[in-house]
Amino acid sequence: MKILLVDDNKSITKVISQYLTVQGHQCSVSNDGKSGLNLIQSEKFDVIVLDLAMPGFTGFDMLDSLEAKGLLKSLKIIILTAAELSENQIDDMIKRGVKKVLKKPIPLDVLEKNL
C-alpha cells in the first residue's frame, strides 16, 4: 500500500513510516501541509494519514483545498490527531469525505489495521 503521512512532528512521521515500511508498505512523508497538498496533487496514494494541528497551513486547510478542487471524496484520508474534536466536527469531516478519525496516541498496529 502506498501511504502519505502528513504531520509536522518529524519524530511521529519517522516512527510511523519506519513501522509501516517494515510491514511492507511504501511511505512518503510531508512535515507541512502545503508540501503534503502538492504531493497529493502530483502522486497517487492509497491512503493519506493527516494531522490537523500543523502550523501555517493546517490539516483543516488541506481538507478545504482538496474539497474546493473536488478531490476530497475520491481520496482515502485518515485523520490522526491529538486535537480535541467534537462529535459534530468528526461527523462533518466524515460527511465531507474523510474516511476515519483516529486519536493520538494510537498503537501502530491499530493504526495499520485502520488504513
C-alpha angles and dihedrals in degrees: 000000000000109000133185117204115200114186131127091221104091094194090056094049091046094053095043094045092048091050095047092045090054087050089058102262128129110235132194121187134209120182096195135046100239095053088044090055090049091052092050090052095047103039138040117242129183091212136011117204106201134190115209102204106068126138119256105356105032133199087257088056090050091052091049092049093048091048092049089052091049092244104108099086093046094057129076102231122178115191113217109184146149090207117118106246128185121229087250092055091049092047090049093052091048091050090050092054109275108138100208143355117216127185124231130264097050130159108256094234090054090050091051092050089055095052 
